[in-house]
Amino acid sequence: MLDAGRLRAKLVDSGPYAALDVVEVTGSTNTDLTAAAASGAADRTVLIAEEQRSGRGRMQRDWVSPRGCGLNVSVLLRPRVDPAVLALLPLVAGVALAETVDRATGVRAALKWPNDLLLGEEQRKAAGILAEATAGPDGVAVVLGMGVNVHHRAEQLPTGAGGLPATSLVEEGADVDREAFAVELLLAFAEFEDAWRSAGGDLERTGLLDRYQRWCATIGQAVRVELGGDEQLHGTAVGVDAGGRLVVRTSDGGLTPVSAGDVVHLRRA
């Protein structure tokens, strides 16, 4: 089991976080921290669960992780920025996640817009990110959750979102200490989120937009974007704009920014 005392020593006592707890099992770390936010929990409170039984991903997909296999972590944030830019936080977390995996494991990492971590030559899904805003007496808070498949073996892996094949760090050949990985990831996220917050939520000023685009495997792909109902957008993903939107060039040459949707990679354009 992850040692809460050692994690607090590195991330709270001599680190950037206000509080940290590790629980053996929960339904959802995001749900738990949302309740804590309503009770006045401090900015940069961290909750980690050894086992998560009813976690959520985007589009209300389930994210379940057996005990001791994954890193299921949520962070409560109270940034004093325009609420309109809070939707950029998953991109900030994505950069922290991809760069931590690359630095700590050497496994080939990439990001699928907006919030999936892909690993290996086949770009299988190994992590997801979900940010949820909640309003309270102290203003708007955001609970940002990251679920990473670390020690999952093939038979323990969940089905990837949208039919994406799933993988884990160990399945990609990485020997990972979950505690050390958690420390690296949370320190990287705190550094990037602090820069983003100091810039008033501006991804461009921090350089994080460029960094995100370098990791984003969606750029350059022929894609189908499922927008809800029967509505779809087909084209080539050509970039991510300052608002975090995926920019798609359609067959008529027009550029369409997409703020929300389920993206399917079709082939390299």
Residue frames relative to the residue before (quaternion, step in Angstrom):
aa qw qx qy qz dx dy dz
M 1.0000 0.0000 0.0000 0.0000 0.00 0.00 0.00
L 0.5571 -0.5887 0.4672 0.3534 3.55 -1.13 0.65
D 0.3588 -0.7432 0.5294 0.1967 3.57 -0.98 0.89
A 0.3582 -0.7686 0.4911 0.1995 3.57 -0.37 1.25
G 0.6347 0.5485 -0.3353 0.4289 3.59 1.00 -0.76
R 0.6750 0.4737 -0.2992 0.4801 3.58 0.91 -0.88
L 0.6398 0.5211 -0.3277 0.4601 3.57 1.01 -0.77
R 0.6509 0.5035 -0.3228 0.4676 3.61 0.95 -0.81
A 0.6243 0.5526 -0.3484 0.4284 3.59 0.97 -0.81
K 0.7452 0.4119 -0.2200 0.4759 3.59 0.97 -0.85
L 0.7894 0.3550 -0.1568 0.4756 3.56 1.01 -0.79
V 0.7440 0.3325 -0.2046 0.5422 3.61 1.18 -0.45
D 0.7268 0.4439 -0.2705 0.4490 3.60 0.56 -1.15
S 0.8032 0.1001 -0.0465 0.5854 3.59 0.95 -0.84
G 0.6394 0.5240 -0.3136 0.4672 3.55 1.17 0.55
P 0.7003 -0.5329 0.3184 0.3523 3.57 -1.32 -0.01
Y 0.6272 0.5731 -0.3381 0.4048 3.61 1.23 -0.09
A 0.5045 -0.6835 0.4568 0.2641 3.54 -1.21 0.66
A 0.7903 -0.0599 0.0946 0.6025 3.57 1.03 -0.79
L 0.0252 -0.7896 0.6131 -0.0006 3.56 -1.19 0.57
D 0.0153 0.7781 -0.6278 0.0166 3.54 -1.04 0.81
V 0.1884 -0.7418 0.6330 0.1166 3.54 -1.26 0.59
V 0.0801 -0.7873 0.6106 0.0289 3.58 -0.83 1.01
E 0.5683 -0.6185 0.4206 0.3430 3.56 -1.13 0.62
V 0.8082 -0.0643 0.0880 0.5788 3.57 0.85 -0.94
T 0.0876 0.7686 -0.6319 0.0480 3.55 -1.14 0.68
G 0.5882 -0.5326 0.4489 0.4109 3.52 -1.31 0.10
S 0.7802 -0.1579 0.1680 0.5814 3.55 0.75 -1.12
T 0.4178 -0.7009 0.5169 0.2589 3.58 -0.79 0.98
N 0.6156 0.5412 -0.3571 0.4479 3.60 1.05 -0.63
T 0.6514 0.5098 -0.3153 0.4652 3.58 0.94 -0.86
D 0.6599 0.5148 -0.3108 0.4504 3.57 0.93 -0.89
L 0.7039 0.4507 -0.2816 0.4712 3.60 0.89 -0.85
T 0.5715 0.5651 -0.3861 0.4528 3.60 1.14 -0.49
A 0.6458 0.4932 -0.3093 0.4940 3.58 1.03 -0.80
A 0.6454 0.5164 -0.3200 0.4630 3.59 1.01 -0.78
A 0.6107 0.5539 -0.3469 0.4471 3.58 1.05 -0.73
A 0.6586 0.5123 -0.3056 0.4586 3.56 0.97 -0.86
S 0.6941 0.4494 -0.2644 0.4964 3.58 1.20 -0.53
G 0.6410 -0.5827 0.3108 0.3911 3.58 1.27 0.24
A 0.2721 0.7738 -0.5305 0.2139 3.61 1.16 0.40
A 0.5680 -0.6616 0.3941 0.2902 3.53 -1.07 0.86
D 0.6386 -0.4820 0.4524 0.3941 3.49 -1.38 0.41
R 0.8389 0.1245 -0.1432 0.5101 3.57 -1.01 0.92
T 0.2891 0.6950 -0.5771 0.3169 3.52 0.78 1.15
V 0.1832 -0.8027 0.5648 0.0552 3.57 -0.88 1.00
L 0.0350 -0.7668 0.6405 0.0244 3.54 -1.11 0.80
I 0.0633 -0.7824 0.6195 0.0017 3.56 -0.90 1.03
A 0.1367 -0.7862 0.5987 0.0687 3.58 -0.98 0.84
E 0.4541 -0.6728 0.5148 0.2760 3.57 -1.00 0.86
E 0.7831 0.0805 -0.0246 0.6162 3.56 1.10 -0.76
Q 0.0848 -0.7844 0.6140 0.0220 3.56 -0.95 0.93
R 0.2146 -0.8416 0.4905 0.0708 3.55 -0.55 1.19
S 0.8147 0.1064 -0.0595 0.5669 3.60 1.10 -0.47
G 0.1396 0.8030 -0.5576 0.1575 3.53 0.86 1.01
R 0.3014 -0.7576 0.5567 0.1587 3.53 -1.26 0.44
G 0.1879 -0.7309 0.6406 0.1415 3.48 -1.24 0.62
R 0.7234 -0.3523 0.3049 0.5096 3.55 -1.25 -0.33
M 0.8076 0.2454 -0.2138 0.4918 3.55 -1.31 0.49
Q 0.5579 -0.6434 0.3657 0.3757 3.60 1.23 0.60
R 0.3210 0.7340 -0.5303 0.2775 3.58 1.08 0.67
D 0.5100 -0.6365 0.4831 0.3184 3.56 -1.18 0.60
W 0.0396 -0.7500 0.6583 0.0513 3.54 -1.23 0.57
V 0.0372 0.8116 -0.5733 0.1063 3.56 -0.18 1.35
S 0.0440 -0.8048 0.5919 -0.0058 3.57 -0.95 0.90
P 0.4134 -0.7138 0.5044 0.2554 3.63 -0.72 1.02
R 0.6661 -0.5350 0.3460 0.3877 3.56 -1.21 0.56
G 0.8559 0.1858 -0.1466 0.4597 3.53 -1.00 0.92
C 0.6004 0.6028 -0.3541 0.3883 3.59 1.25 -0.04
G 0.8263 0.2364 -0.0817 0.5046 3.54 0.84 -0.96
L 0.3804 -0.6220 0.5957 0.3368 3.47 -1.40 -0.25
N 0.0201 -0.7946 0.6040 -0.0591 3.54 -0.43 1.31
V 0.1634 0.8220 -0.5132 0.1851 3.55 -0.08 1.29
S 0.0611 -0.7716 0.6323 0.0326 3.53 -1.10 0.80
V 0.1669 -0.7717 0.6098 0.0693 3.53 -1.15 0.75
L 0.2830 -0.7335 0.5967 0.1605 3.55 -0.95 0.95
L 0.0534 -0.8098 0.5835 -0.0306 3.56 -0.75 1.12
R 0.0872 -0.7774 0.6214 0.0424 3.54 -1.10 0.80
P 0.0725 0.8304 -0.5491 0.0613 3.61 0.59 1.05
R 0.3417 -0.7225 0.5634 0.2094 3.56 -1.02 0.83
V 0.3450 0.7005 -0.5333 0.3255 3.52 0.30 1.36
D 0.6681 -0.4530 0.3851 0.4473 3.55 -1.30 0.16
P 0.5014 -0.6758 0.4411 0.3119 3.63 -0.72 0.98
A 0.5743 0.6153 -0.3789 0.3847 3.59 1.14 -0.52
V 0.7211 0.4379 -0.2621 0.4686 3.61 1.11 -0.54
L 0.4262 0.7201 -0.4634 0.2917 3.60 1.21 0.00
A 0.5969 0.5828 -0.3588 0.4187 3.60 1.15 -0.56
L 0.5877 0.5842 -0.3698 0.4203 3.61 1.24 -0.18
L 0.4900 0.7065 -0.4204 0.2897 3.60 1.17 -0.36
P 0.6268 0.5216 -0.3749 0.4411 3.69 0.93 -0.60
L 0.6255 0.5192 -0.3522 0.4638 3.62 1.08 -0.57
V 0.6095 0.5326 -0.3420 0.4774 3.58 1.07 -0.74
A 0.6774 0.4824 -0.2866 0.4758 3.58 0.91 -0.94
G 0.6167 0.5631 -0.3466 0.4271 3.58 1.04 -0.72
V 0.6405 0.5083 -0.3237 0.4760 3.58 0.98 -0.82
A 0.6505 0.5145 -0.3180 0.4594 3.59 0.93 -0.89
L 0.6739 0.5054 -0.2951 0.4509 3.57 0.94 -0.88
A 0.6828 0.4837 -0.2970 0.4600 3.59 0.81 -0.97
E 0.6944 0.4732 -0.2887 0.4588 3.58 0.88 -0.89
T 0.6236 0.5245 -0.3441 0.4665 3.61 1.08 -0.62
V 0.6442 0.5074 -0.3229 0.4725 3.59 0.93 -0.85
D 0.6622 0.5112 -0.3099 0.4519 3.57 0.88 -0.93
R 0.7148 0.4591 -0.2575 0.4605 3.57 0.85 -0.99
A 0.7569 0.4290 -0.2176 0.4424 3.59 0.86 -0.98
T 0.8130 0.2713 -0.1158 0.5019 3.60 1.06 -0.65
G 0.3677 -0.7352 0.4956 0.2806 3.59 1.07 -0.59
V 0.4656 0.6595 -0.4566 0.3738 3.60 1.27 0.03
R 0.5059 -0.6513 0.4709 0.3134 3.57 -0.98 0.84
A 0.0680 -0.8184 0.5701 -0.0224 3.56 -0.63 1.18
A 0.0284 0.7632 -0.6454 0.0119 3.52 -1.27 0.53
L 0.3380 -0.7237 0.5626 0.2131 3.55 -1.30 0.32
K 0.2091 -0.7228 0.6442 0.1377 3.53 -1.10 0.80
W 0.4686 -0.7022 0.4537 0.2853 3.56 -0.66 1.13
P 0.6350 -0.2736 -0.7200 -0.0588 1.50 -1.79 1.74
N 0.8491 0.2679 -0.0335 0.4540 3.58 1.06 -0.66
D 0.5696 0.5955 -0.4020 0.3992 3.63 1.10 0.38
L 0.2842 -0.7196 0.6072 0.1809 3.55 -1.12 0.78
L 0.1291 -0.7846 0.6051 0.0391 3.54 -0.84 1.06
L 0.1410 -0.8084 0.5692 0.0510 3.57 -1.04 0.82
G 0.8217 0.3096 -0.2109 0.4295 3.51 -1.28 0.55
E 0.7220 -0.4362 0.3251 0.4276 3.51 -1.36 0.09
E 0.7158 0.4419 -0.2474 0.4808 3.59 1.06 -0.75
Q 0.3283 -0.7903 0.4656 0.2253 3.57 1.33 0.01
R 0.1674 0.7803 -0.5688 0.1992 3.51 0.57 1.27
K 0.5280 -0.6631 0.4356 0.3031 3.57 -1.08 0.72
A 0.0590 -0.8135 0.5785 -0.0004 3.55 -0.90 1.02
A 0.8107 0.0825 -0.0415 0.5781 3.62 1.17 -0.21
G 0.1165 -0.7639 0.6295 0.0810 3.49 -1.32 0.46
I 0.2382 -0.7559 0.5996 0.1112 3.53 -1.26 0.53
L 0.0113 0.7939 -0.6074 0.0253 3.58 -0.96 0.86
A 0.0917 -0.7780 0.6208 0.0302 3.57 -0.82 1.05
E 0.0408 -0.7966 0.6027 -0.0214 3.55 -0.90 1.01
A 0.2860 -0.7637 0.5584 0.1521 3.55 -0.75 1.08
T 0.0321 -0.7824 0.6220 0.0041 3.54 -1.13 0.72
A 0.2942 -0.7668 0.5492 0.1543 3.58 -0.87 0.96
G 0.0673 0.7954 -0.5989 0.0644 3.54 -1.05 0.80
P 0.7528 -0.3913 0.2680 0.4564 3.58 -1.28 -0.10
D 0.7028 0.4316 -0.2603 0.5021 3.60 1.19 -0.48
G 0.6770 -0.4662 0.2898 0.4903 3.58 1.25 0.33
V 0.7037 -0.4476 0.3365 0.4373 3.54 -1.30 -0.27
A 0.0951 -0.7604 0.6411 0.0417 3.52 -1.00 0.93
V 0.2280 -0.7463 0.6066 0.1518 3.54 -1.27 0.40
V 0.1595 -0.7356 0.6485 0.1135 3.53 -1.04 0.83
L 0.0893 -0.8047 0.5870 0.0013 3.54 -0.61 1.20
G 0.0997 -0.8151 0.5705 0.0141 3.55 -0.66 1.15
M 0.0882 -0.7623 0.6392 0.0502 3.53 -1.16 0.74
G 0.0737 -0.7840 0.6160 0.0192 3.54 -0.87 1.01
V 0.0370 -0.8240 0.5638 -0.0420 3.56 -0.47 1.24
N 0.3347 -0.7078 0.5863 0.2080 3.56 -0.93 0.93
V 0.0777 -0.8329 0.5480 -0.0017 3.57 -0.36 1.24
H 0.8411 0.1183 -0.0200 0.5275 3.58 0.43 -1.23
H 0.3415 0.7521 -0.5014 0.2574 3.61 1.20 0.22
R 0.2709 -0.7026 0.6329 0.1799 3.53 -1.09 0.82
A 0.7455 -0.4439 0.2445 0.4329 3.57 -1.25 0.43
E 0.7054 0.4799 -0.2769 0.4420 3.59 0.88 -0.92
Q 0.6776 0.4848 -0.2912 0.4701 3.60 1.23 -0.30
L 0.5342 0.6706 -0.3928 0.3326 3.57 1.24 -0.25
P 0.4177 -0.6825 0.5343 0.2726 3.58 -1.03 0.77
T 0.5740 -0.5384 0.4682 0.4017 3.54 -1.29 0.21
G 0.4596 -0.6976 0.4751 0.2765 3.56 -0.85 0.92
A 0.6378 -0.5387 0.3956 0.3828 3.53 -1.24 0.54
G 0.8486 0.1279 -0.1011 0.5034 3.52 -1.03 0.82
G 0.6776 -0.4975 0.2952 0.4541 3.57 1.18 0.54
L 0.3904 0.7109 -0.4984 0.3062 3.61 1.23 0.13
P 0.4407 -0.6572 0.5254 0.3128 3.61 -0.93 0.77
A 0.3389 -0.7635 0.5222 0.1718 3.57 -1.04 0.81
T 0.0278 -0.7695 0.6376 0.0258 3.52 -1.30 0.44
S 0.2548 -0.7319 0.6009 0.1959 3.55 -1.34 -0.11
L 0.6717 -0.4800 0.3567 0.4372 3.55 -1.24 0.22
V 0.6760 0.4869 -0.3122 0.4567 3.60 0.91 -0.84
E 0.6375 0.5248 -0.3305 0.4571 3.60 1.06 -0.70
E 0.6800 0.4468 -0.2794 0.5098 3.57 1.24 -0.44
G 0.6501 -0.5808 0.2945 0.3916 3.56 1.27 0.36
A 0.5349 0.6349 -0.4082 0.3796 3.60 1.22 0.19
D 0.2637 -0.7238 0.6191 0.1527 3.55 -1.07 0.86
V 0.0278 0.8577 -0.5038 0.0987 3.55 -0.05 1.34
D 0.2698 -0.6962 0.6430 0.1707 3.52 -1.06 0.90
R 0.4083 -0.7548 0.4491 0.2487 3.60 -0.40 1.19
E 0.6516 0.5266 -0.3280 0.4365 3.57 0.98 -0.79
A 0.6664 0.4855 -0.3001 0.4798 3.58 0.91 -0.91
F 0.6382 0.5249 -0.3217 0.4621 3.57 1.03 -0.80
A 0.6371 0.5286 -0.3271 0.4557 3.59 0.97 -0.85
V 0.6516 0.5093 -0.3198 0.4625 3.59 0.94 -0.85
E 0.6689 0.5009 -0.3098 0.4535 3.61 0.84 -0.93
L 0.6728 0.5036 -0.3022 0.4500 3.55 0.89 -0.94
L 0.7096 0.4620 -0.2786 0.4533 3.58 0.79 -0.96
L 0.6230 0.5123 -0.3510 0.4756 3.62 1.06 -0.57
A 0.6491 0.5045 -0.3195 0.4712 3.59 0.98 -0.82
F 0.6591 0.5026 -0.3213 0.4580 3.58 0.90 -0.87
A 0.6464 0.5207 -0.3313 0.4486 3.61 0.92 -0.84
E 0.6417 0.5258 -0.3249 0.4541 3.59 0.98 -0.84
F 0.7116 0.4507 -0.2685 0.4673 3.58 0.83 -0.98
E 0.6595 0.5065 -0.3149 0.4575 3.59 0.96 -0.83
D 0.6224 0.5333 -0.3398 0.4612 3.59 1.08 -0.68
A 0.6466 0.5032 -0.3150 0.4790 3.59 1.00 -0.83
W 0.6490 0.5191 -0.3050 0.4651 3.58 0.99 -0.89
R 0.6596 0.5058 -0.2943 0.4717 3.57 0.96 -0.90
S 0.6649 0.5102 -0.3022 0.4542 3.59 0.95 -0.89
A 0.6923 0.4445 -0.2634 0.5037 3.57 1.20 -0.59
G 0.5452 -0.6460 0.3879 0.3674 3.58 1.22 0.31
G 0.6754 -0.5024 0.2914 0.4544 3.57 1.17 0.54
D 0.4798 0.6704 -0.4310 0.3670 3.59 1.26 0.33
L 0.3310 -0.7748 0.5089 0.1765 3.59 -0.42 1.23
E 0.6486 0.5417 -0.3277 0.4225 3.58 1.00 -0.79
R 0.6686 0.5210 -0.3091 0.4313 3.58 0.85 -0.93
T 0.6935 0.4705 -0.2751 0.4712 3.58 1.06 -0.67
G 0.4627 -0.6607 0.4590 0.3725 3.59 1.20 -0.44
L 0.4864 0.6938 -0.4228 0.3214 3.58 1.27 -0.10
L 0.5837 0.5655 -0.3889 0.4339 3.60 1.11 -0.51
D 0.6593 0.4927 -0.3091 0.4764 3.59 0.91 -0.86
R 0.6574 0.5067 -0.3161 0.4596 3.56 0.95 -0.84
Y 0.6305 0.5248 -0.3378 0.4614 3.58 0.96 -0.79
Q 0.6826 0.4976 -0.3006 0.4427 3.58 0.84 -0.94
R 0.6162 0.5413 -0.3543 0.4492 3.60 1.08 -0.61
W 0.7112 0.4328 -0.2565 0.4910 3.60 1.08 -0.67
C 0.6103 0.6262 -0.3375 0.3486 3.59 1.18 -0.54
A 0.2726 -0.7893 0.5358 0.1247 3.57 -0.45 1.26
T 0.5400 0.6268 -0.4088 0.3851 3.61 1.20 -0.28
I 0.6168 0.5494 -0.3485 0.4430 3.58 1.08 -0.72
G 0.7724 0.2842 -0.2531 0.5085 3.53 -0.81 1.10
Q 0.6018 0.5607 -0.3515 0.4472 3.57 1.30 -0.13
A 0.4114 -0.5884 0.6192 0.3181 3.48 -1.32 0.47
V 0.0434 -0.8364 0.5448 -0.0418 3.56 -0.70 1.09
R 0.1946 -0.6832 0.6779 0.1892 3.45 -1.46 0.27
V 0.1379 -0.7880 0.5971 0.0584 3.55 -0.74 1.08
E 0.2182 -0.7731 0.5864 0.1039 3.55 -0.63 1.17
L 0.1990 -0.8499 0.4862 0.0415 3.53 -0.33 1.34
G 0.6729 -0.4492 0.3009 0.5049 3.57 1.25 -0.10
G 0.7829 0.1731 -0.1790 0.5701 3.55 -0.95 0.86
D 0.7348 -0.3586 0.2924 0.4959 3.55 -0.86 -0.97
E 0.4881 0.6909 -0.4221 0.3260 3.59 1.26 0.06
Q 0.0239 0.7947 -0.6035 0.0612 3.54 -0.86 1.03
L 0.1901 -0.7437 0.6285 0.1256 3.51 -1.28 0.52
H 0.1169 -0.7915 0.5984 0.0421 3.57 -0.82 1.03
G 0.3675 0.7203 -0.5397 0.2341 3.56 -1.04 0.74
T 0.5552 -0.5671 0.4775 0.3771 3.52 -1.27 -0.53
A 0.3785 -0.7116 0.5428 0.2361 3.57 -0.83 0.97
V 0.1081 -0.8417 0.5287 0.0194 3.59 -0.58 1.13
G 0.8132 -0.1382 0.0833 0.5592 3.61 1.18 -0.14
V 0.3422 -0.6697 0.6049 0.2617 3.51 -1.41 -0.08
D 0.3214 -0.7815 0.5018 0.1847 3.60 -0.70 1.02
A 0.7405 -0.4396 0.2850 0.4210 3.56 -1.33 0.13
G 0.6627 0.4807 -0.3000 0.4896 3.57 1.24 -0.35
G 0.5684 -0.6244 0.3656 0.3916 3.56 1.29 0.18
R 0.5021 0.6675 -0.4189 0.3562 3.58 1.26 0.13
L 0.4345 -0.6620 0.5462 0.2734 3.54 -1.12 0.73
V 0.2188 -0.7785 0.5775 0.1118 3.58 -0.80 1.02
V 0.0965 -0.8112 0.5766 -0.0124 3.55 -0.66 1.22
R 0.2423 -0.7418 0.6077 0.1475 3.55 -0.92 0.98
T 0.2640 -0.7820 0.5498 0.1282 3.57 -0.67 1.13
S 0.7357 -0.4606 0.2766 0.4123 3.55 -1.29 0.26
D 0.6724 0.4788 -0.3032 0.4761 3.60 1.17 -0.47
G 0.6018 -0.5960 0.3420 0.4070 3.58 1.29 0.13
G 0.5263 0.6432 -0.4094 0.3765 3.57 1.24 -0.11
L 0.3381 -0.7265 0.5668 0.1913 3.54 -1.25 0.57
T 0.0653 -0.8026 0.5929 -0.0058 3.55 -0.77 1.08
P 0.2409 -0.7633 0.5782 0.1585 3.63 -0.66 1.05
V 0.1627 -0.7859 0.5939 0.0568 3.57 -0.94 0.95
S 0.2215 -0.8023 0.5433 0.1096 3.57 -0.66 1.10
A 0.7978 0.0279 -0.0057 0.6023 3.60 1.17 -0.50
G 0.3869 0.6974 -0.5368 0.2753 3.54 -1.02 0.79
D 0.4526 -0.6499 0.5359 0.2925 3.53 -1.30 0.35
V 0.1921 -0.8161 0.5409 0.0672 3.57 -0.50 1.23
V 0.1190 -0.7605 0.6357 0.0577 3.54 -0.98 0.94
H 0.3215 -0.7234 0.5789 0.1954 3.56 -0.81 1.05
L 0.2239 -0.7961 0.5519 0.1073 3.57 -0.75 1.06
R 0.7269 -0.2847 0.2207 0.5846 3.59 0.84 -0.97
R 0.5952 -0.5394 0.4398 0.4017 3.54 -1.29 0.27
A 0.3658 -0.7500 0.5082 0.2131 3.58 -0.74 1.05
